[in-house]
Amino acid sequence: MVVGHRSRFSAQTLAVLAELCATSSQWRHGYGIARDTGLKSGTLYPVLIRLADRGLVEACWEEEQPAGRPRRHLYRLTPEGLAAATAALAQARPAGRGPKDARVRGGRRVAARVTP
């Protein structure tokens, strides 16, 4: 029996990887990633934790505590994570589409915003 090819990453994980690839040199906080991907925190943070456990994402605390709110965790791709994300996104998207063309919102794929 032939089994169909299955991606190494879920659609939600691919959405997180696409978002982190778009800003690979910048540290991102979870709220911004959640806002830009449409993922809820109960989905996003387990994805980030799994990616960090695999060494694909690094996390750290904000250096200073801003007035009126607690410090936040910040995330960015490691060099290995950028390579893995680029390969996974190239494999997952149809030819001619960019890494941010498809995102997950509420468990459904939707078109990403287009920036000029």
N, CA, C and O atoms as CSV, one atom per row, in Angstrom:
chain,resi,resn,atom,element,x,y,z
A,1,MET,N,N,0.841,-1.172,0.000
A,1,MET,CA,C,0.000,0.000,0.000
A,1,MET,C,C,0.894,1.245,0.000
A,1,MET,O,O,1.874,1.308,0.742
A,2,VAL,N,N,0.554,2.225,-0.828
A,2,VAL,CA,C,1.308,3.457,-0.906
A,2,VAL,C,C,0.643,4.502,-0.020
A,2,VAL,O,O,-0.557,4.757,-0.124
A,3,VAL,N,N,1.434,5.091,0.837
A,3,VAL,CA,C,0.922,6.107,1.741
A,3,VAL,C,C,1.298,7.476,1.181
A,3,VAL,O,O,2.438,7.683,0.765
A,4,GLY,N,N,0.349,8.412,1.167
A,4,GLY,CA,C,0.613,9.760,0.665
A,4,GLY,C,C,1.659,10.478,1.505
A,4,GLY,O,O,1.831,10.179,2.687
A,5,HIS,N,N,2.351,11.423,0.890
A,5,HIS,CA,C,3.364,12.192,1.589
A,5,HIS,C,C,2.713,13.101,2.615
A,5,HIS,O,O,1.735,13.786,2.318
A,6,ARG,N,N,3.248,13.104,3.798
A,6,ARG,CA,C,2.719,13.958,4.868
A,6,ARG,C,C,3.791,14.957,5.264
A,6,ARG,O,O,4.947,14.593,5.484
A,7,SER,N,N,3.399,16.215,5.354
A,7,SER,CA,C,4.330,17.264,5.749
A,7,SER,C,C,4.840,17.011,7.158
A,7,SER,O,O,4.142,16.446,8.000
A,8,ARG,N,N,6.048,17.434,7.388
A,8,ARG,CA,C,6.647,17.324,8.703
A,8,ARG,C,C,5.982,18.274,9.696
A,8,ARG,O,O,6.047,18.058,10.906
A,9,PHE,N,N,5.349,19.316,9.186
A,9,PHE,CA,C,4.750,20.340,10.028
A,9,PHE,C,C,3.260,20.476,9.738
A,9,PHE,O,O,2.811,20.291,8.607
A,10,SER,N,N,2.504,20.803,10.782
A,10,SER,CA,C,1.070,21.059,10.621
A,10,SER,C,C,0.862,22.386,9.905
A,10,SER,O,O,1.791,23.181,9.764
A,11,ALA,N,N,-0.362,22.616,9.456
A,11,ALA,CA,C,-0.686,23.891,8.806
A,11,ALA,C,C,-0.468,25.055,9.770
A,11,ALA,O,O,-0.017,26.123,9.355
A,12,GLN,N,N,-0.779,24.863,11.040
A,12,GLN,CA,C,-0.576,25.919,12.025
A,12,GLN,C,C,0.912,26.203,12.218
A,12,GLN,O,O,1.319,27.359,12.324
A,13,THR,N,N,1.718,25.148,12.263
A,13,THR,CA,C,3.158,25.326,12.412
A,13,THR,C,C,3.739,26.016,11.184
A,13,THR,O,O,4.613,26.873,11.308
A,14,LEU,N,N,3.258,25.647,10.004
A,14,LEU,CA,C,3.726,26.309,8.787
A,14,LEU,C,C,3.375,27.797,8.802
A,14,LEU,O,O,4.158,28.619,8.327
A,15,ALA,N,N,2.212,28.148,9.338
A,15,ALA,CA,C,1.828,29.561,9.431
A,15,ALA,C,C,2.783,30.313,10.356
A,15,ALA,O,O,3.180,31.438,10.053
A,16,VAL,N,N,3.151,29.701,11.479
A,16,VAL,CA,C,4.101,30.325,12.406
A,16,VAL,C,C,5.468,30.451,11.744
A,16,VAL,O,O,6.111,31.496,11.838
A,17,LEU,N,N,5.910,29.397,11.079
A,17,LEU,CA,C,7.207,29.442,10.396
A,17,LEU,C,C,7.229,30.517,9.316
A,17,LEU,O,O,8.223,31.228,9.168
A,18,ALA,N,N,6.138,30.637,8.560
A,18,ALA,CA,C,6.068,31.664,7.512
A,18,ALA,C,C,6.174,33.055,8.119
A,18,ALA,O,O,6.867,33.920,7.582
A,19,GLU,N,N,5.495,33.271,9.223
A,19,GLU,CA,C,5.536,34.580,9.882
A,19,GLU,C,C,6.929,34.874,10.424
A,19,GLU,O,O,7.418,35.996,10.291
A,20,LEU,N,N,7.571,33.884,11.031
A,20,LEU,CA,C,8.914,34.091,11.564
A,20,LEU,C,C,9.937,34.263,10.437
A,20,LEU,O,O,10.901,35.012,10.591
A,21,CYS,N,N,9.737,33.579,9.312
A,21,CYS,CA,C,10.627,33.753,8.155
A,21,CYS,C,C,10.549,35.171,7.613
A,21,CYS,O,O,11.559,35.732,7.188
A,22,ALA,N,N,9.373,35.742,7.626
A,22,ALA,CA,C,9.179,37.081,7.075
A,22,ALA,C,C,9.962,38.127,7.859
A,22,ALA,O,O,10.305,39.184,7.329
A,23,THR,N,N,10.239,37.828,9.117
A,23,THR,CA,C,10.979,38.759,9.969
A,23,THR,C,C,12.094,37.999,10.679
A,23,THR,O,O,12.268,38.136,11.890
A,24,SER,N,N,12.849,37.202,9.929
A,24,SER,CA,C,13.784,36.254,10.533
A,24,SER,C,C,14.880,36.885,11.379
A,24,SER,O,O,15.417,36.214,12.260
A,25,SER,N,N,15.230,38.125,11.153
A,25,SER,CA,C,16.304,38.745,11.937
A,25,SER,C,C,15.777,39.479,13.173
A,25,SER,O,O,16.562,39.988,13.973
A,26,GLN,N,N,14.465,39.534,13.328
A,26,GLN,CA,C,13.871,40.283,14.440
A,26,GLN,C,C,13.309,39.341,15.501
A,26,GLN,O,O,12.814,38.258,15.191
A,27,TRP,N,N,13.395,39.771,16.744
A,27,TRP,CA,C,12.724,39.061,17.825
A,27,TRP,C,C,11.249,39.440,17.766
A,27,TRP,O,O,10.913,40.608,17.566
A,28,ARG,N,N,10.372,38.462,17.939
A,28,ARG,CA,C,8.918,38.693,17.899
A,28,ARG,C,C,8.291,38.200,19.193
A,28,ARG,O,O,8.713,37.179,19.737
A,29,HIS,N,N,7.295,38.910,19.688
A,29,HIS,CA,C,6.567,38.432,20.856
A,29,HIS,C,C,5.346,37.648,20.394
A,29,HIS,O,O,4.850,37.838,19.283
A,30,GLY,N,N,4.876,36.771,21.260
A,30,GLY,CA,C,3.787,35.866,20.909
A,30,GLY,C,C,2.523,36.571,20.466
A,30,GLY,O,O,1.845,36.113,19.546
A,31,TYR,N,N,2.194,37.696,21.117
A,31,TYR,CA,C,0.971,38.404,20.745
A,31,TYR,C,C,1.024,38.851,19.285
A,31,TYR,O,O,0.040,38.713,18.558
A,32,GLY,N,N,2.154,39.380,18.857
A,32,GLY,CA,C,2.292,39.823,17.469
A,32,GLY,C,C,2.194,38.671,16.488
A,32,GLY,O,O,1.588,38.802,15.424
A,33,ILE,N,N,2.793,37.534,16.846
A,33,ILE,CA,C,2.710,36.354,15.983
A,33,ILE,C,C,1.267,35.870,15.913
A,33,ILE,O,O,0.772,35.526,14.839
A,34,ALA,N,N,0.593,35.846,17.063
A,34,ALA,CA,C,-0.810,35.420,17.098
A,34,ALA,C,C,-1.675,36.344,16.248
A,34,ALA,O,O,-2.525,35.881,15.488
A,35,ARG,N,N,-1.459,37.637,16.378
A,35,ARG,CA,C,-2.231,38.612,15.611
A,35,ARG,C,C,-2.010,38.421,14.111
A,35,ARG,O,O,-2.960,38.445,13.329
A,36,ASP,N,N,-0.759,38.234,13.720
A,36,ASP,CA,C,-0.442,38.147,12.296
A,36,ASP,C,C,-0.794,36.812,11.663
A,36,ASP,O,O,-0.998,36.746,10.451
A,37,THR,N,N,-0.870,35.744,12.452
A,37,THR,CA,C,-1.239,34.438,11.905
A,37,THR,C,C,-2.709,34.107,12.116
A,37,THR,O,O,-3.260,33.254,11.420
A,38,GLY,N,N,-3.351,34.780,13.079
A,38,GLY,CA,C,-4.737,34.463,13.397
A,38,GLY,C,C,-4.877,33.266,14.311
A,38,GLY,O,O,-5.989,32.789,14.538
A,39,LEU,N,N,-3.760,32.766,14.846
A,39,LEU,CA,C,-3.812,31.614,15.746
A,39,LEU,C,C,-4.118,32.065,17.165
A,39,LEU,O,O,-3.664,33.121,17.608
A,40,LYS,N,N,-4.882,31.261,17.860
A,40,LYS,CA,C,-5.187,31.542,19.258
A,40,LYS,C,C,-4.012,31.064,20.116
A,40,LYS,O,O,-3.232,30.208,19.697
A,41,SER,N,N,-3.900,31.626,21.313
A,41,SER,CA,C,-2.755,31.325,22.173
A,41,SER,C,C,-2.651,29.840,22.508
A,41,SER,O,O,-1.543,29.321,22.646
A,42,GLY,N,N,-3.781,29.149,22.641
A,42,GLY,CA,C,-3.764,27.715,22.948
A,42,GLY,C,C,-3.194,26.865,21.828
A,42,GLY,O,O,-2.814,25.715,22.049
A,43,THR,N,N,-3.132,27.418,20.642
A,43,THR,CA,C,-2.502,26.746,19.498
A,43,THR,C,C,-1.093,27.266,19.303
A,43,THR,O,O,-0.168,26.483,19.087
A,44,LEU,N,N,-0.917,28.575,19.376
A,44,LEU,CA,C,0.372,29.196,19.078
A,44,LEU,C,C,1.479,28.774,20.035
A,44,LEU,O,O,2.542,28.339,19.591
A,45,TYR,N,N,1.249,28.893,21.337
A,45,TYR,CA,C,2.333,28.656,22.280
A,45,TYR,C,C,2.816,27.212,22.300
A,45,TYR,O,O,4.022,26.996,22.421
A,46,PRO,N,N,1.946,26.209,22.187
A,46,PRO,CA,C,2.475,24.846,22.043
A,46,PRO,C,C,3.322,24.669,20.782
A,46,PRO,O,O,4.311,23.937,20.804
A,47,VAL,N,N,2.946,25.331,19.684
A,47,VAL,CA,C,3.743,25.276,18.454
A,47,VAL,C,C,5.120,25.882,18.720
A,47,VAL,O,O,6.138,25.285,18.368
A,48,LEU,N,N,5.159,27.060,19.338
A,48,LEU,CA,C,6.436,27.708,19.631
A,48,LEU,C,C,7.299,26.858,20.559
A,48,LEU,O,O,8.512,26.778,20.371
A,49,ILE,N,N,6.695,26.233,21.545
A,49,ILE,CA,C,7.435,25.379,22.474
A,49,ILE,C,C,8.027,24.174,21.742
A,49,ILE,O,O,9.189,23.826,21.955
A,50,ARG,N,N,7.221,23.529,20.871
A,50,ARG,CA,C,7.737,22.381,20.113
A,50,ARG,C,C,8.875,22.800,19.194
A,50,ARG,O,O,9.875,22.091,19.081
A,51,LEU,N,N,8.728,23.952,18.534
A,51,LEU,CA,C,9.792,24.434,17.648
A,51,LEU,C,C,11.057,24.752,18.448
A,51,LEU,O,O,12.165,24.490,17.979
A,52,ALA,N,N,10.903,25.309,19.640
A,52,ALA,CA,C,12.062,25.588,20.492
A,52,ALA,C,C,12.715,24.290,20.962
A,52,ALA,O,O,13.942,24.194,21.006
A,53,ASP,N,N,11.902,23.289,21.315
A,53,ASP,CA,C,12.441,21.995,21.742
A,53,ASP,C,C,13.243,21.324,20.626
A,53,ASP,O,O,14.203,20.602,20.898
A,54,ARG,N,N,12.853,21.558,19.377
A,54,ARG,CA,C,13.570,21.001,18.218
A,54,ARG,C,C,14.788,21.835,17.828
A,54,ARG,O,O,15.547,21.446,16.941
A,55,GLY,N,N,14.976,22.969,18.480
A,55,GLY,CA,C,16.102,23.837,18.166
A,55,GLY,C,C,15.877,24.705,16.942
A,55,GLY,O,O,16.831,25.250,16.386
A,56,LEU,N,N,14.627,24.843,16.512
A,56,LEU,CA,C,14.314,25.639,15.337
A,56,LEU,C,C,13.972,27.086,15.687
A,56,LEU,O,O,14.083,27.980,14.849
A,57,VAL,N,N,13.560,27.302,16.916
A,57,VAL,CA,C,13.211,28.638,17.403
A,57,VAL,C,C,13.955,28.852,18.716
A,57,VAL,O,O,14.065,27.942,19.537
A,58,GLU,N,N,14.457,30.057,18.900
A,58,GLU,CA,C,15.037,30.412,20.192
A,58,GLU,C,C,14.113,31.403,20.877
A,58,GLU,O,O,13.430,32.194,20.226
A,59,ALA,N,N,14.105,31.346,22.202
A,59,ALA,CA,C,13.234,32.217,22.987
A,59,ALA,C,C,14.053,32.886,24.081
A,59,ALA,O,O,15.014,32.314,24.597
A,60,CYS,N,N,13.661,34.096,24.420
A,60,CYS,CA,C,14.295,34.797,25.536
A,60,CYS,C,C,13.264,35.750,26.131
A,60,CYS,O,O,12.211,36.001,25.544
A,61,TRP,N,N,13.588,36.267,27.295
A,61,TRP,CA,C,12.735,37.266,27.933
A,61,TRP,C,C,13.145,38.649,27.462
A,61,TRP,O,O,14.312,38.884,27.152
A,62,GLU,N,N,12.192,39.558,27.408
A,62,GLU,CA,C,12.517,40.963,27.171
A,62,GLU,C,C,13.518,41.397,28.241
A,62,GLU,O,O,13.443,40.960,29.390
A,63,GLU,N,N,14.448,42.256,27.852
A,63,GLU,CA,C,15.465,42.687,28.810
A,63,GLU,C,C,14.897,43.579,29.896
A,63,GLU,O,O,15.268,43.444,31.062
A,64,GLU,N,N,14.017,44.475,29.540
A,64,GLU,CA,C,13.445,45.393,30.518
A,64,GLU,C,C,11.948,45.171,30.630
A,64,GLU,O,O,11.280,44.821,29.657
A,65,GLN,N,N,11.436,45.379,31.822
A,65,GLN,CA,C,9.998,45.265,32.029
A,65,GLN,C,C,9.353,46.611,31.739
A,65,GLN,O,O,9.576,47.579,32.466
A,66,PRO,N,N,8.551,46.676,30.677
A,66,PRO,CA,C,7.862,47.932,30.363
A,66,PRO,C,C,6.872,48.290,31.471
A,66,PRO,O,O,6.315,47.411,32.128
A,67,ALA,N,N,6.666,49.575,31.664
A,67,ALA,CA,C,5.742,50.038,32.700
A,67,ALA,C,C,4.334,49.525,32.429
A,67,ALA,O,O,3.825,49.628,31.312
A,68,GLY,N,N,3.721,48.978,33.451
A,68,GLY,CA,C,2.323,48.588,33.350
A,68,GLY,C,C,2.049,47.201,32.803
A,68,GLY,O,O,0.887,46.813,32.676
A,69,ARG,N,N,3.088,46.442,32.477
A,69,ARG,CA,C,2.837,45.075,32.003
A,69,ARG,C,C,4.056,44.209,32.300
A,69,ARG,O,O,5.165,44.723,32.449
A,70,PRO,N,N,3.857,42.915,32.383
A,70,PRO,CA,C,4.990,42.025,32.644
A,70,PRO,C,C,5.893,41.882,31.416
A,70,PRO,O,O,5.487,42.186,30.295
A,71,ARG,N,N,7.114,41.418,31.645
A,71,ARG,CA,C,8.018,41.138,30.535
A,71,ARG,C,C,7.417,40.035,29.672
A,71,ARG,O,O,6.649,39.202,30.153
A,72,ARG,N,N,7.778,40.041,28.388
A,72,ARG,CA,C,7.260,39.040,27.455
A,72,ARG,C,C,8.391,38.151,26.959
A,72,ARG,O,O,9.559,38.541,26.941
A,73,HIS,N,N,8.007,36.945,26.559
A,73,HIS,CA,C,8.942,36.087,25.846
A,73,HIS,C,C,9.055,36.597,24.417
A,73,HIS,O,O,8.073,37.060,23.836
A,74,LEU,N,N,10.231,36.513,23.865
A,74,LEU,CA,C,10.473,36.886,22.478
A,74,LEU,C,C,10.973,35.659,21.737
A,74,LEU,O,O,11.646,34.806,22.316
A,75,TYR,N,N,10.643,35.572,20.454
A,75,TYR,CA,C,10.968,34.393,19.650
A,75,TYR,C,C,11.579,34.804,18.320
A,75,TYR,O,O,11.238,35.848,17.765
A,76,ARG,N,N,12.491,33.969,17.812
A,76,ARG,CA,C,12.983,34.112,16.453
A,76,ARG,C,C,13.553,32.773,16.010
A,76,ARG,O,O,13.887,31.916,16.829
A,77,LEU,N,N,13.657,32.614,14.702
A,77,LEU,CA,C,14.192,31.379,14.144
A,77,LEU,C,C,15.693,31.290,14.389
A,77,LEU,O,O,16.398,32.298,14.342
A,78,THR,N,N,16.174,30.087,14.649
A,78,THR,CA,C,17.605,29.832,14.671
A,78,THR,C,C,18.053,29.673,13.216
A,78,THR,O,O,17.204,29.550,12.334
A,79,PRO,N,N,19.343,29.673,12.942
A,79,PRO,CA,C,19.785,29.411,11.563
A,79,PRO,C,C,19.255,28.069,11.032
A,79,PRO,O,O,18.863,27.969,9.870
A,80,GLU,N,N,19.246,27.048,11.885
A,80,GLU,CA,C,18.694,25.751,11.488
A,80,GLU,C,C,17.190,25.859,11.244
A,80,GLU,O,O,16.650,25.233,10.332
A,81,GLY,N,N,16.527,26.658,12.068
A,81,GLY,CA,C,15.090,26.863,11.910
A,81,GLY,C,C,14.754,27.580,10.623
A,81,GLY,O,O,13.766,27.254,9.965
A,82,LEU,N,N,15.573,28.562,10.256
A,82,LEU,CA,C,15.345,29.281,9.007
A,82,LEU,C,C,15.503,28.346,7.815
A,82,LEU,O,O,14.710,28.397,6.875
A,83,ALA,N,N,16.525,27.493,7.851
A,83,ALA,CA,C,16.729,26.533,6.757
A,83,ALA,C,C,15.575,25.533,6.687
A,83,ALA,O,O,15.067,25.242,5.605
A,84,ALA,N,N,15.164,25.011,7.839
A,84,ALA,CA,C,14.064,24.033,7.867
A,84,ALA,C,C,12.752,24.687,7.437
A,84,ALA,O,O,11.974,24.086,6.697
A,85,ALA,N,N,12.504,25.914,7.897
A,85,ALA,CA,C,11.273,26.616,7.542
A,85,ALA,C,C,11.229,26.914,6.059
A,85,ALA,O,O,10.197,26.719,5.418
A,86,THR,N,N,12.335,27.383,5.504
A,86,THR,CA,C,12.387,27.691,4.080
A,86,THR,C,C,12.096,26.448,3.250
A,86,THR,O,O,11.334,26.503,2.284
A,87,ALA,N,N,12.704,25.327,3.631
A,87,ALA,CA,C,12.486,24.076,2.904
A,87,ALA,C,C,11.043,23.596,3.049
A,87,ALA,O,O,10.424,23.188,2.066
A,88,ALA,N,N,10.508,23.642,4.265
A,88,ALA,CA,C,9.136,23.172,4.502
A,88,ALA,C,C,8.118,24.038,3.782
A,88,ALA,O,O,7.147,23.527,3.223
A,89,LEU,N,N,8.336,25.352,3.793
A,89,LEU,CA,C,7.396,26.251,3.126
A,89,LEU,C,C,7.472,26.098,1.613
A,89,LEU,O,O,6.449,26.188,0.934
A,90,ALA,N,N,8.663,25.868,1.073
A,90,ALA,CA,C,8.805,25.644,-0.370
A,90,ALA,C,C,8.091,24.366,-0.784
A,90,ALA,O,O,7.481,24.308,-1.852
A,91,GLN,N,N,8.165,23.365,0.041
A,91,GLN,CA,C,7.508,22.087,-0.246
A,91,GLN,C,C,5.990,22.190,-0.095
A,91,GLN,O,O,5.247,21.540,-0.830
A,92,ALA,N,N,5.533,23.003,0.853
A,92,ALA,CA,C,4.106,23.064,1.171
A,92,ALA,C,C,3.308,23.954,0.234
A,92,ALA,O,O,2.116,23.713,0.040
A,93,ARG,N,N,3.924,24.978,-0.357
A,93,ARG,CA,C,3.150,25.922,-1.172
A,93,ARG,C,C,3.183,25.540,-2.643
A,93,ARG,O,O,4.155,24.950,-3.116
A,94,PRO,N,N,2.143,25.871,-3.352
A,94,PRO,CA,C,2.131,25.647,-4.795
A,94,PRO,C,C,3.176,26.536,-5.472
A,94,PRO,O,O,3.557,27.573,-4.929
A,95,ALA,N,N,3.627,26.137,-6.628
A,95,ALA,CA,C,4.628,26.902,-7.374
A,95,ALA,C,C,4.144,28.325,-7.616
A,95,ALA,O,O,2.979,28.548,-7.946
A,96,GLY,N,N,5.053,29.288,-7.449
A,96,GLY,CA,C,4.730,30.680,-7.733
A,96,GLY,C,C,4.096,31.428,-6.588
A,96,GLY,O,O,3.767,32.605,-6.739
A,97,ARG,N,N,3.914,30.795,-5.454
A,97,ARG,CA,C,3.319,31.490,-4.314
A,97,ARG,C,C,4.378,31.749,-3.267
A,97,ARG,O,O,5.285,30.939,-3.078
A,98,GLY,N,N,4.267,32.871,-2.589
A,98,GLY,CA,C,5.237,33.251,-1.568
A,98,GLY,C,C,4.958,32.557,-0.252
A,98,GLY,O,O,3.895,31.959,-0.088
A,99,PRO,N,N,5.896,32.623,0.701
A,99,PRO,CA,C,5.737,31.930,1.970
A,99,PRO,C,C,4.604,32.452,2.833
A,99,PRO,O,O,4.136,31.734,3.717
A,100,LYS,N,N,4.142,33.683,2.608
A,100,LYS,CA,C,3.070,34.223,3.436
A,100,LYS,C,C,1.735,34.226,2.704
A,100,LYS,O,O,0.796,34.879,3.158
A,101,ASP,N,N,1.622,33.512,1.578
A,101,ASP,CA,C,0.380,33.514,0.814
A,101,ASP,C,C,-0.751,32.770,1.506
A,101,ASP,O,O,-1.920,33.087,1.285
A,102,ALA,N,N,-0.431,31.800,2.327
A,102,ALA,CA,C,-1.482,31.039,2.998
A,102,ALA,C,C,-1.231,31.085,4.494
A,102,ALA,O,O,-0.103,30.884,4.944
A,103,ARG,N,N,-2.254,31.342,5.250
A,103,ARG,CA,C,-2.167,31.381,6.700
A,103,ARG,C,C,-3.332,30.604,7.272
A,103,ARG,O,O,-4.260,30.227,6.556
A,104,VAL,N,N,-3.272,30.376,8.544
A,104,VAL,CA,C,-4.329,29.649,9.214
A,104,VAL,C,C,-5.053,30.603,10.152
A,104,VAL,O,O,-4.427,31.258,10.985
A,105,ARG,N,N,-6.345,30.678,10.017
A,105,ARG,CA,C,-7.165,31.473,10.933
A,105,ARG,C,C,-8.330,30.602,11.383
A,105,ARG,O,O,-9.124,30.127,10.571
A,106,GLY,N,N,-8.414,30.406,12.684
A,106,GLY,CA,C,-9.512,29.614,13.224
A,106,GLY,C,C,-9.564,28.216,12.638
A,106,GLY,O,O,-10.646,27.656,12.460
A,107,GLY,N,N,-8.388,27.638,12.332
A,107,GLY,CA,C,-8.340,26.290,11.808
A,107,GLY,C,C,-8.552,26.196,10.310
A,107,GLY,O,O,-8.543,25.091,9.767
A,108,ARG,N,N,-8.744,27.325,9.614
A,108,ARG,CA,C,-8.960,27.311,8.166
A,108,ARG,C,C,-7.861,28.097,7.484
A,108,ARG,O,O,-7.334,29.058,8.044
A,109,ARG,N,N,-7.516,27.689,6.273
A,109,ARG,CA,C,-6.538,28.428,5.497
A,109,ARG,C,C,-7.212,29.635,4.874
A,109,ARG,O,O,-8.314,29.536,4.333
A,110,VAL,N,N,-6.548,30.765,4.955
A,110,VAL,CA,C,-7.060,31.988,4.351
A,110,VAL,C,C,-5.914,32.701,3.647
A,110,VAL,O,O,-4.745,32.414,3.905
A,111,ALA,N,N,-6.243,33.613,2.774
A,111,ALA,CA,C,-5.204,34.377,2.085
A,111,ALA,C,C,-4.564,35.371,3.033
A,111,ALA,O,O,-5.241,35.965,3.872
A,112,ALA,N,N,-3.277,35.548,2.900
A,112,ALA,CA,C,-2.539,36.499,3.721
A,112,ALA,C,C,-2.733,37.901,3.178
A,112,ALA,O,O,-3.146,38.097,2.035
A,113,ARG,N,N,-2.428,38.864,4.018
A,113,ARG,CA,C,-2.492,40.249,3.547
A,113,ARG,C,C,-1.380,40.464,2.531
A,113,ARG,O,O,-0.319,39.845,2.619
A,114,VAL,N,N,-1.619,41.308,1.609
A,114,VAL,CA,C,-0.636,41.600,0.576
A,114,VAL,C,C,-0.068,42.977,0.854
A,114,VAL,O,O,-0.810,43.946,1.007
A,115,THR,N,N,1.265,43.058,0.921
A,115,THR,CA,C,1.895,44.348,1.159
A,115,THR,C,C,2.593,44.805,-0.111
A,115,THR,O,O,3.243,44.003,-0.781
A,116,PRO,N,N,2.471,46.067,-0.445
A,116,PRO,CA,C,3.096,46.552,-1.666
A,116,PRO,C,C,4.602,46.562,-1.578
A,116,PRO,O,O,5.273,46.948,-2.535
